[in-house]
């Protein structure tokens, strides 16, 4: 009898009866932690500035360096209304002589409001003739970052914020001449000229002009007043 043939089924029976122990398996590694993606922050929204003749309004145009800041011209709201009229068909560039000049006037603030383009819209009224008004605009420096005169614009905005509210007060205000399209704006002058941008604001109690005088007479009075002050100061 073949002993090997006889042992094989016996070994099979013994294994089935006793059961076989499986080989121990390697421990299952813990799952890797899930890394949550870090959301990318949204960029800060850009300041919504204006469009029409915007570079001229904010002194960011190439000709802004040609504006004569060294020769400030005293004037009145009434006189500004009598300037040559330019209310339509305006170029994008700085084109009119008045837009290269800086004017200073004393007047009463009739209205102030912030516009969508971030300008502060201010309406001035002539103390001697309440029918004569003009628009002046205090620009947002964030809309004029490339201007060579950014420090002046920043100063004017700061002055406005410090002195507000200004409605009903008499102010001495300085700004660059600017012609705007006639588009129904509150306080528009008859000539469509504005002081835009404003470069300096102070509150004053001094009367702006002598009542009942013409615009030319008022300018002459301002000139004579300057001469008297210089004479009193010993010619300085």
Secondary structure as UniProt FT lines:
FT   HELIX           3..18
FT   TURN            52..53
FT   HELIX           54..57
FT   TURN            58..59
FT   HELIX           62..66
FT   STRAND          68..74
FT   HELIX           77..81
FT   HELIX           97..100
FT   STRAND          101..114
FT   TURN            116..117
FT   STRAND          120..126
FT   TURN            127..128
FT   STRAND          129..138
FT   HELIX           141..143
FT   TURN            145..146
FT   TURN            148..149
FT   HELIX           150..163
FT   TURN            167..168
FT   STRAND          170..179
FT   TURN            186..187
FT   TURN            190..191
FT   STRAND          193..203
FT   TURN            211..212
FT   HELIX           215..232
FT   TURN            233..234
//
